[in-house]
Amino acid sequence: MYTIDTRIKDQSFNALQVQKLVKTDHIEILSISLEKGAVFPKHTSATDAELVVLQGCIVFHINKKDFELSTQEHFSFPKEVAHWVEATEDSKFLIIR
């Protein structure tokens, strides 16, 4: 049946919060919230991924480059490349991979 999921809206700004919204054989969608000044530590993705900023402003660090992303912006990044994210204001974003 049809359902409305409010986990993104209800996700708090408390350091780093990660919620798995969808996981199938073909796609995974993560909802991430970062409190202003919080950091999502350095890591890699096992697959190419898409990042969509829903709210706020983040800096995405990859390959010694910094990309400032804000509300309603989209960023693609490749698998197996170390990266990390910091929030310059309370922020929420999706990772789709």
Contacts in CASP RR format, 6 or more apart in sequence:
PFRMAT RR
TARGET T0000
AUTHOR 0000-0000-0000
METHOD contacts of the structure
MODEL  1
MYTIDTRIKDQSFNALQVQKLVKTDHIEILSISLEKGAVFPKHTSATDAE
LVVLQGCIVFHINKKDFELSTQEHFSFPKEVAHWVEATEDSKFLIIR
5 21 0 8 1.000
7 19 0 8 1.000
7 21 0 8 1.000
7 31 0 8 1.000
8 19 0 8 1.000
8 21 0 8 1.000
8 31 0 8 1.000
8 54 0 8 1.000
8 92 0 8 1.000
8 94 0 8 1.000
11 17 0 8 1.000
11 19 0 8 1.000
11 31 0 8 1.000
11 33 0 8 1.000
11 92 0 8 1.000
12 33 0 8 1.000
13 33 0 8 1.000
13 34 0 8 1.000
13 35 0 8 1.000
13 36 0 8 1.000
13 90 0 8 1.000
14 33 0 8 1.000
14 35 0 8 1.000
15 34 0 8 1.000
15 35 0 8 1.000
15 38 0 8 1.000
16 32 0 8 1.000
16 33 0 8 1.000
16 34 0 8 1.000
16 35 0 8 1.000
16 38 0 8 1.000
16 39 0 8 1.000
16 40 0 8 1.000
17 32 0 8 1.000
17 33 0 8 1.000
17 34 0 8 1.000
18 30 0 8 1.000
18 31 0 8 1.000
18 32 0 8 1.000
19 30 0 8 1.000
19 31 0 8 1.000
19 32 0 8 1.000
20 28 0 8 1.000
20 29 0 8 1.000
20 30 0 8 1.000
21 29 0 8 1.000
21 30 0 8 1.000
21 31 0 8 1.000
21 94 0 8 1.000
22 28 0 8 1.000
22 29 0 8 1.000
23 29 0 8 1.000
27 96 0 8 1.000
27 97 0 8 1.000
28 95 0 8 1.000
28 96 0 8 1.000
28 97 0 8 1.000
29 94 0 8 1.000
29 95 0 8 1.000
29 96 0 8 1.000
30 94 0 8 1.000
30 95 0 8 1.000
31 92 0 8 1.000
31 94 0 8 1.000
32 40 0 8 1.000
32 92 0 8 1.000
32 93 0 8 1.000
32 94 0 8 1.000
32 95 0 8 1.000
33 90 0 8 1.000
33 91 0 8 1.000
33 92 0 8 1.000
34 40 0 8 1.000
34 58 0 8 1.000
34 85 0 8 1.000
34 86 0 8 1.000
34 87 0 8 1.000
34 90 0 8 1.000
34 91 0 8 1.000
34 92 0 8 1.000
34 93 0 8 1.000
35 87 0 8 1.000
35 90 0 8 1.000
36 87 0 8 1.000
36 88 0 8 1.000
36 89 0 8 1.000
36 90 0 8 1.000
36 91 0 8 1.000
37 86 0 8 1.000
37 87 0 8 1.000
37 88 0 8 1.000
38 86 0 8 1.000
38 87 0 8 1.000
39 84 0 8 1.000
39 85 0 8 1.000
39 86 0 8 1.000
39 87 0 8 1.000
40 84 0 8 1.000
40 85 0 8 1.000
40 86 0 8 1.000
41 84 0 8 1.000
42 82 0 8 1.000
42 83 0 8 1.000
42 84 0 8 1.000
43 82 0 8 1.000
43 83 0 8 1.000
43 84 0 8 1.000
44 79 0 8 1.000
44 80 0 8 1.000
44 81 0 8 1.000
44 82 0 8 1.000
44 83 0 8 1.000
45 77 0 8 1.000
45 79 0 8 1.000
45 80 0 8 1.000
45 81 0 8 1.000
45 83 0 8 1.000
45 95 0 8 1.000
45 97 0 8 1.000
46 79 0 8 1.000
46 80 0 8 1.000
46 97 0 8 1.000
47 79 0 8 1.000
47 97 0 8 1.000
48 76 0 8 1.000
48 77 0 8 1.000
48 78 0 8 1.000
48 79 0 8 1.000
48 97 0 8 1.000
49 76 0 8 1.000
49 77 0 8 1.000
49 79 0 8 1.000
49 95 0 8 1.000
49 96 0 8 1.000
49 97 0 8 1.000
50 74 0 8 1.000
50 75 0 8 1.000
50 76 0 8 1.000
50 94 0 8 1.000
50 95 0 8 1.000
50 96 0 8 1.000
50 97 0 8 1.000
51 60 0 8 1.000
51 69 0 8 1.000
51 74 0 8 1.000
51 75 0 8 1.000
51 76 0 8 1.000
51 77 0 8 1.000
51 93 0 8 1.000
51 94 0 8 1.000
51 95 0 8 1.000
51 96 0 8 1.000
52 73 0 8 1.000
52 74 0 8 1.000
52 93 0 8 1.000
52 94 0 8 1.000
52 96 0 8 1.000
53 69 0 8 1.000
53 70 0 8 1.000
53 71 0 8 1.000
53 72 0 8 1.000
53 73 0 8 1.000
53 74 0 8 1.000
53 75 0 8 1.000
53 91 0 8 1.000
53 92 0 8 1.000
53 93 0 8 1.000
54 71 0 8 1.000
54 72 0 8 1.000
54 92 0 8 1.000
54 93 0 8 1.000
54 94 0 8 1.000
55 71 0 8 1.000
55 90 0 8 1.000
55 91 0 8 1.000
55 92 0 8 1.000
55 93 0 8 1.000
56 70 0 8 1.000
56 71 0 8 1.000
56 87 0 8 1.000
56 89 0 8 1.000
56 90 0 8 1.000
56 91 0 8 1.000
56 92 0 8 1.000
57 68 0 8 1.000
57 69 0 8 1.000
57 70 0 8 1.000
57 71 0 8 1.000
57 87 0 8 1.000
57 88 0 8 1.000
57 89 0 8 1.000
57 91 0 8 1.000
58 68 0 8 1.000
58 69 0 8 1.000
58 70 0 8 1.000
58 85 0 8 1.000
58 86 0 8 1.000
58 87 0 8 1.000
58 88 0 8 1.000
58 91 0 8 1.000
58 93 0 8 1.000
59 66 0 8 1.000
59 67 0 8 1.000
59 68 0 8 1.000
59 69 0 8 1.000
59 85 0 8 1.000
59 86 0 8 1.000
59 88 0 8 1.000
60 66 0 8 1.000
60 67 0 8 1.000
60 69 0 8 1.000
60 75 0 8 1.000
60 77 0 8 1.000
60 83 0 8 1.000
60 85 0 8 1.000
61 67 0 8 1.000
61 83 0 8 1.000
61 84 0 8 1.000
61 85 0 8 1.000
61 86 0 8 1.000
62 77 0 8 1.000
62 81 0 8 1.000
62 82 0 8 1.000
62 83 0 8 1.000
63 81 0 8 1.000
67 75 0 8 1.000
68 88 0 8 1.000
69 75 0 8 1.000
69 93 0 8 1.000
77 83 0 8 1.000
END
